[in-house]
């Protein structure tokens, strides 16, 4: 009989201490993280690419004449693609030789075919390399996001187990403690403990991680400089060359990407903080911000692959005439 009051006091005291501790912990984790781990600051995905061959024609008048001459053989989009990859002069020369009285099987025509194919192959290899770098960056970003997600899940699991235990103790305590006043104290303390654990679980999205880039593959796509510091010149021309889209309108790959990102990823609202994270040198990311970066990288990688498909289509078409 003498042990019962002592047990009651110990139960109440322990629950009060736990409630205070959990409440303090919940308040603490609701504050910004003071220590942010820094990972993967080296850009192991992005390589330096050779600039490649210059465009065949930079003068608009000359380009217009060639376009008019070859319009029956290639579409305007294919002609622009040939110009940016530096093979339009060879295509024109081959067309002239085919329409002259010279032998169509001459060595020069065969040499032109080899030169055109080699340049297309080179361009395809560069685009494949950039697509691989984009996939590598996407996987890198995804791994860091998964790391933060795993940390969050472990913390939620701990809080959930704690809340279950607190609820069980609160439910059983009135069966052990018969006196009204200690019983009320235990219930209040247990409820406070459960509430504190619930708050801790709800605020469990504060984990962040630092991720920096020496070369950001998304940067030039957003800022659209006259010349790119990341992409070779011919690739940058391909990305900015306007193509016909639905409705007869023209838009470049860069233009379509930016419009898509603004409408669907940012919903027409892009804060300076997020812009600097995604399109500058990086910084301290949350899991959600990392997921956004991964989406943008995947979309850009898809566009690079589509450019490669266009090159392959052009190569096959050139072999038919």
MARDREN-295376 format. One record per residue: residue number from 1; residue in one letter; x, y, z of N, C-alpha, C in turn. Coordinates in steps of 0.02 Angstrom, whole numbers. Each point is the difference from the previous one (the first is absolute). Example, Ala and Ser with C-alpha at 12.3 -4.5 7.8 and 13.67 -1.06 7.14 Angstrom:
% MARDREN-295376
ATOM	num	residuo	n.c1	n.c2	n.c3	ca.c1	ca.c2	ca.c3	c.c1	c.c2	c.c3
ATOM	1	a	660	-284	390	-45	59	0	45	60	0
ATOM	2	s	-18	53	-36	42	59	3	-39	55	37
This chain:
% MARDREN-295376
ATOM	num	residuo	n.c1	n.c2	n.c3	ca.c1	ca.c2	ca.c3	c.c1	c.c2	c.c3
ATOM	1	x	41	-60	0	-41	60	0	43	62	0
ATOM	2	x	56	-3	36	44	58	3	34	13	-67
ATOM	3	x	8	-52	-41	35	8	-64	-43	35	-52
ATOM	4	x	-68	-4	8	-44	27	-52	8	75	-9
ATOM	5	x	0	41	53	10	72	-10	67	16	-33
ATOM	6	x	51	-39	19	66	13	-30	-1	-16	-74
ATOM	7	x	-33	-56	-18	-5	-18	-71	-37	53	-39
ATOM	8	x	-56	25	31	-39	52	-33	42	62	-12
ATOM	9	x	37	20	51	41	60	-7	54	-10	-52
ATOM	10	x	30	-58	-3	52	-13	-49	-29	0	-71
ATOM	11	x	-59	-30	-8	-31	0	-66	-14	71	-24
ATOM	12	x	-29	40	45	-16	69	-18	63	39	-15
ATOM	13	x	51	-9	41	62	36	-9	34	-18	-66
ATOM	14	x	1	-65	-15	31	-23	-63	-36	27	-61
ATOM	15	x	-67	-3	3	-39	25	-57	10	75	-10
ATOM	16	x	3	37	56	10	73	-6	69	15	-30
ATOM	17	x	50	-38	21	66	11	-28	1	-16	-75
ATOM	18	x	-32	-56	-18	-3	-19	-71	-37	52	-40
ATOM	19	x	-55	24	26	-38	51	-36	41	63	-12
ATOM	20	x	36	21	53	42	59	-7	56	-12	-51
ATOM	21	x	30	-60	2	54	-16	-46	-23	-1	-72
ATOM	22	x	-57	-32	-12	-25	-4	-68	-22	68	-26
ATOM	23	x	-31	40	43	-21	67	-20	61	41	-20
ATOM	24	x	53	-6	40	61	36	-17	29	-24	-66
ATOM	25	x	-1	-66	-10	26	-28	-63	-42	22	-59
ATOM	26	x	-65	2	8	-44	22	-55	12	72	-18
ATOM	27	x	11	42	51	14	71	-14	67	7	-35
ATOM	28	x	48	-41	22	67	6	-28	1	-19	-74
ATOM	29	x	-34	-53	-18	2	-21	-70	-41	44	-45
ATOM	30	x	-42	42	28	-38	47	-41	42	59	-21
ATOM	31	x	59	8	31	44	54	-18	44	-21	-59
ATOM	32	x	28	48	-38	44	-18	-55	61	-39	25
ATOM	33	x	22	-47	-41	58	-40	18	62	45	3
ATOM	34	x	38	-6	54	61	39	6	58	-32	-37
ATOM	35	x	1	-66	0	53	-36	-34	-28	-35	-60
ATOM	36	x	27	15	-58	-22	-31	-62	58	-37	-31
ATOM	37	x	-6	-66	-9	56	-37	-29	12	20	-72
ATOM	38	x	62	3	-18	19	18	-68	23	-63	-37
ATOM	39	x	-31	-13	-57	17	-61	-37	7	15	-74
ATOM	40	x	39	-41	-34	3	-1	-73	10	70	-30
ATOM	41	x	50	35	24	14	66	-27	38	-4	-66
ATOM	42	x	31	-57	-15	37	-8	-63	-47	-20	-56
ATOM	43	x	6	33	-57	-42	-15	-58	30	-58	-40
ATOM	44	x	-11	-60	23	29	-57	-36	-40	-20	-61
ATOM	45	x	-59	29	-8	-43	-18	-57	16	40	-63
ATOM	46	x	18	64	8	5	46	-56	72	3	-25
ATOM	47	x	9	-12	-65	66	2	-31	8	63	-42
ATOM	48	x	60	11	-24	13	54	-47	-8	-28	-71
ATOM	49	x	-40	33	-40	-14	-24	-67	36	44	-51
ATOM	50	x	27	-32	-52	31	38	-54	-54	40	-37
ATOM	51	x	20	58	-24	-48	44	-32	-27	-28	-66
ATOM	52	x	39	-42	-33	-24	-30	-62	6	48	-58
ATOM	53	x	-32	-16	-54	5	40	-61	-49	58	1
ATOM	54	x	19	56	-30	-45	58	-2	-58	-13	-48
ATOM	55	x	-50	42	4	-57	-4	-46	23	11	-72
ATOM	56	x	-34	-30	-47	19	6	-70	-7	72	-25
ATOM	57	x	-56	32	16	-14	68	-23	-23	42	59
ATOM	58	x	32	57	8	-22	49	50	-35	59	-31
ATOM	59	x	10	8	-65	-32	55	-36	-71	-20	-20
ATOM	60	x	-48	41	19	-71	-18	-12	-17	-2	-74
ATOM	61	x	32	45	-40	-15	0	-72	24	-64	-33
ATOM	62	x	61	-20	16	27	-63	-29	-42	-59	22
ATOM	63	x	-20	1	63	-41	-55	27	-67	-4	-35
ATOM	64	x	-29	58	-16	-65	1	-34	6	-30	-70
ATOM	65	x	54	14	-35	10	-26	-67	6	-76	1
ATOM	66	x	38	-25	47	10	-73	6	-66	-34	20
ATOM	67	x	-36	31	46	-65	-28	20	-47	-5	-59
ATOM	68	x	-1	51	-42	-44	-1	-59	21	-54	-49
ATOM	69	x	65	-10	-7	26	-50	-47	-17	-71	23
ATOM	70	x	3	-12	65	-8	-68	26	-69	-12	31
ATOM	71	x	-46	46	-9	-65	-5	32	-39	-62	-23
ATOM	72	x	13	-23	-60	-36	-58	-24	28	-66	27
ATOM	73	x	60	3	27	32	-60	26	-7	-7	75
ATOM	74	x	6	55	36	-1	-1	73	-49	52	26
ATOM	75	x	-28	-12	58	-44	49	32	41	56	28
ATOM	76	x	-33	56	17	36	57	28	33	-19	67
ATOM	77	x	-34	-42	39	30	-21	64	62	-42	-12
ATOM	78	x	-2	-44	-50	59	-42	-15	57	42	-28
ATOM	79	x	-16	51	-39	51	45	-27	34	40	56
ATOM	80	x	-40	23	49	30	37	56	43	-46	42
ATOM	81	x	-22	-62	9	39	-48	38	66	-15	-36
ATOM	82	x	-2	-7	-66	60	-12	-39	48	59	6
ATOM	83	x	-27	61	1	42	59	4	35	4	68
ATOM	84	x	-37	-13	54	29	6	67	53	-54	12
ATOM	85	x	-7	-58	-31	50	-53	9	57	4	-50
ATOM	86	x	-1	51	-43	56	12	-45	4	-45	-60
ATOM	87	x	-57	-25	-25	2	-44	-59	-40	27	-59
ATOM	88	x	-27	60	7	-43	27	-53	41	15	-63
ATOM	89	x	61	23	6	42	14	-59	13	-65	-39
ATOM	90	x	14	-53	37	13	-64	-33	-63	-27	-35
ATOM	91	x	-58	11	33	-63	-22	-31	-13	39	-65
ATOM	92	x	14	65	2	-10	42	-59	48	-22	-56
ATOM	93	x	63	-12	18	48	-22	-52	-20	-67	-29
ATOM	94	x	-23	-44	41	-22	-66	-25	-61	8	-46
ATOM	95	x	-45	46	17	-59	13	-41	22	28	-68
ATOM	96	x	48	45	0	25	29	-63	32	-53	-44
ATOM	97	x	38	-44	32	33	-53	-40	-50	-48	-29
ATOM	98	x	-51	-16	38	-52	-46	-24	-39	30	-59
ATOM	99	x	-5	66	-3	-39	33	-52	43	25	-57
ATOM	100	x	65	-15	3	45	20	-54	8	-58	-49
ATOM	101	x	39	10	-51	13	-53	-50	55	-47	21
ATOM	102	x	28	13	61	56	-42	22	-26	-68	23
ATOM	103	x	46	-47	4	-17	-67	22	-26	2	71
ATOM	104	x	-61	-24	11	-29	2	67	35	-47	48
ATOM	105	x	37	-47	-24	36	-45	44	72	21	9
ATOM	106	x	13	63	-9	69	25	5	26	-7	71
ATOM	107	x	66	2	5	33	-4	65	-20	58	45
ATOM	108	x	-12	57	-29	-17	58	40	-67	-10	35
ATOM	109	x	-49	-27	-34	-65	-13	32	7	-49	56
ATOM	110	x	40	-52	-12	9	-49	53	37	30	60
ATOM	111	x	47	44	-15	37	33	54	-46	46	40
ATOM	112	x	-46	34	-36	-48	43	35	-47	-41	44
ATOM	113	x	-21	-59	-25	-43	-43	41	34	-21	65
ATOM	114	x	64	-17	-5	38	-21	59	7	59	48
ATOM	115	x	15	59	-27	9	59	42	-65	19	36
ATOM	116	x	-56	-4	-36	-65	16	31	-16	-50	55
ATOM	117	x	10	-64	-14	-15	-52	49	44	7	62
ATOM	118	x	64	16	-11	45	8	57	-20	58	45
ATOM	119	x	-21	54	-31	-20	59	40	-66	-14	38
ATOM	120	x	-45	-35	-32	-62	-17	34	14	-48	59
ATOM	121	x	45	-48	-11	18	-46	53	32	36	58
ATOM	122	x	43	48	-16	32	40	53	-53	38	41
ATOM	123	x	-47	31	-35	-53	38	34	-42	-47	43
ATOM	124	x	-16	-59	-26	-39	-48	39	37	-21	64
ATOM	125	x	66	-11	-6	39	-20	58	2	54	53
ATOM	126	x	5	62	-21	0	55	48	-68	5	35
ATOM	127	x	-54	-6	-38	-66	2	31	-11	-58	47
ATOM	128	x	26	-59	-19	-5	-58	45	39	12	64
ATOM	129	x	58	33	-6	40	15	59	-36	48	46
ATOM	130	x	-33	51	-28	-37	48	41	-60	-33	32
ATOM	131	x	-34	-43	-38	-57	-36	29	22	-44	58
ATOM	132	x	59	-32	-8	27	-41	55	16	42	61
ATOM	133	x	28	60	-12	15	45	56	-63	22	36
ATOM	134	x	-53	13	-38	-64	20	30	-30	-57	41
ATOM	135	x	5	-61	-26	-25	-58	38	41	-10	64
ATOM	136	x	65	10	-6	44	-7	58	-18	52	53
ATOM	137	x	-11	62	-21	-20	53	47	-68	-15	31
ATOM	138	x	-45	-28	-40	-66	-17	26	5	-55	53
ATOM	139	x	41	-50	-14	8	-54	48	35	25	63
ATOM	140	x	48	43	-9	35	30	58	-48	38	44
ATOM	141	x	-42	41	-32	-50	39	37	-50	-46	34
ATOM	142	x	-21	-53	-36	-48	-47	28	27	-37	61
ATOM	143	x	64	-17	-2	30	-35	57	1	44	63
ATOM	144	x	16	64	-10	0	46	57	-71	9	27
ATOM	145	x	-49	6	-46	-70	7	22	-22	-63	38
ATOM	146	x	20	-59	-24	-17	-62	36	31	-2	69
ATOM	147	x	61	26	5	34	3	65	-41	41	50
ATOM	148	x	-23	58	-22	-41	42	44	-67	-34	15
ATOM	149	x	-28	-34	-49	-64	-35	10	8	-56	52
ATOM	150	x	56	-37	-4	12	-54	48	8	28	71
ATOM	151	x	35	57	6	7	31	66	-69	19	28
ATOM	152	x	-41	28	-43	-67	20	22	-43	-59	21
ATOM	153	x	4	-55	-38	-40	-59	16	21	-31	67
ATOM	154	x	66	-2	12	24	-27	63	-25	41	60
ATOM	155	x	1	66	-8	-22	44	54	-76	-8	11
ATOM	156	x	-37	-4	-55	-73	-9	7	-16	-65	35
ATOM	157	x	37	-53	-18	-12	-65	32	13	4	75
ATOM	158	x	53	34	19	14	7	72	-54	39	36
ATOM	159	x	-22	54	-31	-53	40	30	-66	-39	4
ATOM	160	x	-14	-40	-52	-61	-40	0	0	-52	56
ATOM	161	x	57	-34	7	6	-50	54	-8	34	68
ATOM	162	x	31	58	7	-6	37	63	-71	20	15
ATOM	163	x	-36	22	-52	-70	21	10	-43	-60	19
ATOM	164	x	14	-58	-30	-39	-60	17	12	-19	73
ATOM	165	x	63	1	21	16	-16	70	-31	50	47
ATOM	166	x	4	64	-17	-30	52	42	-75	-10	6
ATOM	167	x	-32	-16	-56	-72	-12	2	-18	-61	42
ATOM	168	x	42	-52	-6	-13	-61	40	7	14	74
ATOM	169	x	53	37	18	11	16	71	-57	43	26
ATOM	170	x	-22	49	-40	-54	44	22	-64	-40	10
ATOM	171	x	-12	-49	-44	-62	-39	6	1	-48	59
ATOM	172	x	60	-26	17	5	-50	53	5	34	69
ATOM	173	x	29	59	2	13	34	64	-62	6	44
ATOM	174	x	-60	20	-26	-59	6	43	-20	-67	32
ATOM	175	x	18	-56	-32	-16	-65	30	45	-15	60
ATOM	176	x	60	30	0	47	-13	54	-9	51	57
ATOM	177	x	-11	63	-21	-5	54	49	-74	15	11
ATOM	178	x	-24	-9	61	-71	9	15	-16	70	23
ATOM	179	x	49	34	31	-14	68	25	-10	47	-59
ATOM	180	x	-50	45	7	-20	43	-55	55	49	-21
ATOM	181	x	31	32	48	48	52	-15	62	-27	-36
ATOM	182	x	33	-53	27	56	-28	-36	-20	-28	-68
ATOM	183	x	-61	-28	-3	-24	-28	-63	-5	54	-54
ATOM	184	x	-28	58	20	-5	56	-47	68	24	-23
ATOM	185	x	47	1	48	67	23	-17	33	-46	-51
ATOM	186	x	-9	-65	9	28	-49	-47	-31	8	-70
ATOM	187	x	-66	7	-2	-34	8	-64	23	63	-37
ATOM	188	x	5	55	39	22	63	-31	72	-7	-26
ATOM	189	x	43	-30	42	70	-8	-21	6	-45	-60
ATOM	190	x	-39	-55	-1	2	-45	-57	-26	31	-63
ATOM	191	x	-52	40	7	-27	36	-59	51	49	-27
ATOM	192	x	34	35	47	52	46	-22	56	-35	-36
ATOM	193	x	17	-58	25	53	-40	-33	-21	-21	-70
ATOM	194	x	-61	-24	-8	-25	-21	-66	-2	60	-48
ATOM	195	x	-24	58	27	-3	60	-42	69	21	-22
ATOM	196	x	48	-2	48	69	19	-18	29	-45	-54
ATOM	197	x	-12	-64	5	24	-47	-51	-35	12	-67
ATOM	198	x	-64	17	3	-36	15	-62	29	62	-35
ATOM	199	x	13	52	40	30	60	-28	69	-15	-30
ATOM	200	x	39	-41	35	66	-18	-25	-5	-36	-67
ATOM	201	x	-49	-44	-7	-8	-36	-63	-22	46	-57
ATOM	202	x	-45	47	17	-25	46	-52	53	48	-24
ATOM	203	x	46	19	44	53	47	-18	63	-36	-22
ATOM	204	x	-7	-61	-22	58	-41	-18	21	9	-73
ATOM	205	x	-5	60	-25	21	13	-68	54	54	-2
ATOM	206	x	36	7	54	48	54	6	71	-20	-21
ATOM	207	x	11	-63	-13	66	-23	-18	21	30	-67
ATOM	208	x	62	25	-2	26	31	-61	70	-25	-12
ATOM	209	x	25	12	-59	67	-22	-17	30	48	-51
ATOM	210	x	64	10	3	33	47	-45	26	-36	-61
ATOM	211	x	-16	29	-58	20	-29	-64	21	57	-45
ATOM	212	x	61	-2	-23	26	56	-41	24	-26	-68
ATOM	213	x	2	45	-49	19	-18	-68	53	50	-25
ATOM	214	x	51	-28	-32	48	43	-35	-27	17	-70
ATOM	215	x	-33	-49	-30	-33	10	-64	-71	-26	6
ATOM	216	x	-47	46	-5	-70	-19	7	-31	-8	-69
ATOM	217	x	-21	-61	-17	-27	-13	-66	-67	35	-13
ATOM	218	x	-32	24	53	-64	34	-8	8	76	-7
ATOM	219	x	59	26	18	9	72	5	-12	36	-66
ATOM	220	x	35	-21	-53	-6	35	-64	-70	-8	-31
ATOM	221	x	-33	-55	16	-68	-9	-26	-47	54	28
ATOM	222	x	11	19	61	-44	50	31	21	71	-19
ATOM	223	x	65	15	1	22	68	-11	12	17	-74
ATOM	224	x	8	-51	-41	7	7	-73	52	53	-19
ATOM	225	x	64	-11	16	52	47	-22	13	-6	-75
ATOM	226	x	35	49	-27	16	-2	-72	43	-60	-17
ATOM	227	x	46	-17	43	42	-59	-10	1	-39	66
ATOM	228	x	-1	-67	-6	-3	-42	59	70	-17	25
ATOM	229	x	6	-4	66	63	-20	31	0	-76	14
ATOM	230	x	-56	-32	-10	-7	-71	15	-5	-42	-64
ATOM	231	x	-43	23	-47	-15	-40	-59	44	23	-59
ATOM	232	x	21	-46	-43	36	19	-61	-42	47	-43
ATOM	233	x	34	38	-41	-34	52	-39	-55	-28	-44
ATOM	234	x	13	-56	-34	-50	-27	-45	-61	-27	38
ATOM	235	x	12	-27	59	-56	-24	41	-41	59	24
ATOM	236	x	33	54	20	-35	59	23	-43	30	-57
ATOM	237	x	26	-2	-62	-39	23	-57	-61	-45	-11
ATOM	238	x	10	-65	7	-56	-47	-8	-54	12	52
ATOM	239	x	20	15	61	-48	11	53	-38	65	-8
ATOM	240	x	29	48	-35	-31	65	-7	-30	12	-70
ATOM	241	x	7	-48	-44	-28	7	-68	-76	-10	4
ATOM	242	x	-39	48	-25	-73	-8	4	-26	-54	-47
ATOM	243	x	-45	-41	27	-33	-52	-39	-74	16	-3
ATOM	244	x	-33	-28	-51	-73	8	-4	-34	-47	49
ATOM	245	x	-45	27	38	-39	-40	47	-73	4	-20
ATOM	246	x	-44	-27	41	-71	-2	-17	-27	71	-8
ATOM	247	x	-45	8	-48	-30	65	-13	41	44	-46
ATOM	248	x	54	-28	-29	41	39	-45	48	46	34
ATOM	249	x	2	0	66	46	43	37	69	-31	2
ATOM	250	x	50	43	13	69	-24	4	27	11	70
ATOM	251	x	37	-49	24	29	5	67	62	-45	2
ATOM	252	x	51	22	36	61	-39	7	-8	-50	56
ATOM	253	x	47	-46	5	-1	-48	55	5	36	67
ATOM	254	x	44	49	3	8	40	61	-65	36	17
ATOM	255	x	-30	30	-50	-63	37	11	-55	-45	26
ATOM	256	x	-6	-59	-30	-53	-47	22	13	-24	71
ATOM	257	x	63	-14	16	16	-24	67	-17	52	53
ATOM	258	x	22	62	-12	-13	54	49	-74	11	10
ATOM	259	x	-38	-1	-54	-72	9	6	-32	-57	39
ATOM	260	x	22	-61	-14	-27	-59	35	17	3	74
ATOM	261	x	61	19	16	20	4	70	-39	54	38
ATOM	262	x	-9	57	-32	-37	54	33	-72	-20	13
ATOM	263	x	-31	-33	-49	-71	-16	6	-13	-59	47
ATOM	264	x	41	-52	-5	-16	-62	36	42	-12	61
ATOM	265	x	64	18	-1	43	-13	58	-3	57	51
ATOM	266	x	-4	61	-24	2	58	45	-68	35	6
ATOM	267	x	-47	-19	-43	-67	30	1	4	76	-2
ATOM	268	x	42	25	-46	9	71	-13	30	38	59
ATOM	269	x	24	-35	50	30	33	58	66	-34	16
ATOM	270	x	55	36	-11	66	-27	14	36	50	46
ATOM	271	x	11	-20	61	33	44	49	74	7	-17
ATOM	272	x	30	54	22	72	10	-11	41	-55	32
ATOM	273	x	-23	-24	58	35	-53	35	2	-64	-41
ATOM	274	x	-57	-21	-27	-3	-61	-40	37	9	-66
ATOM	275	x	-5	59	-29	36	13	-63	75	-8	9
ATOM	276	x	26	27	55	72	-5	13	21	-72	13
ATOM	277	x	-44	-38	35	16	-70	13	3	-41	-64
ATOM	278	x	-50	9	-43	-7	-42	-59	44	21	-58
ATOM	279	x	11	65	-8	32	24	-61	66	36	11
ATOM	280	x	23	6	62	65	30	13	48	-54	25
ATOM	281	x	32	11	56	52	-46	24	-24	-47	55
ATOM	282	x	-66	-4	10	-26	-45	51	-5	33	67
ATOM	283	x	-3	-40	53	-8	25	68	-29	-53	45
ATOM	284	x	-41	22	48	-30	-46	48	-70	-20	-24
ATOM	285	x	-9	-64	-16	-61	-26	-30	-42	-38	51
ATOM	286	x	-65	6	-7	-46	-47	33	-13	-58	-48
ATOM	287	x	-34	-51	24	-16	-57	-43	-44	21	-58
ATOM	288	x	-49	43	13	-45	23	-53	38	39	-54
ATOM	289	x	48	41	20	39	39	-49	46	-46	-41
ATOM	290	x	25	-52	32	40	-49	-37	-43	-38	-51
ATOM	291	x	-61	-16	19	-45	-34	-47	-15	44	-60
ATOM	292	x	-9	65	12	-12	47	-55	59	2	-47
ATOM	293	x	60	3	27	60	0	-42	4	-63	-43
ATOM	294	x	-17	-57	30	3	-63	-37	-50	0	-58
ATOM	295	x	-59	28	10	-50	3	-53	27	42	-58
ATOM	296	x	30	58	14	26	43	-52	56	-34	-39
ATOM	297	x	44	-35	35	55	-35	-33	-27	-55	-46
ATOM	298	x	-51	-36	22	-28	-53	-41	-33	27	-63
ATOM	299	x	-34	57	6	-32	30	-59	51	24	-50
ATOM	300	x	55	30	25	52	23	-45	35	-59	-34
ATOM	301	x	10	-55	37	30	-60	-29	-44	-27	-57
ATOM	302	x	-65	1	10	-46	-23	-53	7	42	-63
ATOM	303	x	6	66	8	7	44	-58	65	-14	-37
ATOM	304	x	54	-16	36	63	-17	-32	-8	-65	-40
ATOM	305	x	-35	-47	26	-12	-62	-36	-41	11	-62
ATOM	306	x	-48	45	3	-41	16	-59	42	33	-54
ATOM	307	x	48	42	20	45	30	-49	41	-54	-35
ATOM	308	x	20	-50	38	38	-55	-30	-42	-39	-49
ATOM	309	x	-64	-9	16	-46	-35	-47	-6	40	-65
ATOM	310	x	-3	66	5	-4	41	-60	63	-7	-43
ATOM	311	x	58	-3	34	62	-10	-38	0	-67	-36
ATOM	312	x	-23	-51	34	-3	-67	-30	-48	0	-60
ATOM	313	x	-57	33	6	-48	5	-55	31	37	-59
ATOM	314	x	37	54	14	33	38	-54	52	-43	-35
ATOM	315	x	39	-38	39	51	-43	-30	-30	-51	-47
ATOM	316	x	-55	-30	20	-33	-50	-42	-29	32	-63
ATOM	317	x	-27	59	7	-30	33	-58	53	20	-51
ATOM	318	x	58	22	24	54	21	-46	25	-58	-43
ATOM	319	x	-9	-61	24	24	-59	-37	-48	-20	-56
ATOM	320	x	-57	32	-2	-51	-21	-49	1	43	-64
ATOM	321	x	41	52	-2	0	40	-61	71	14	-23
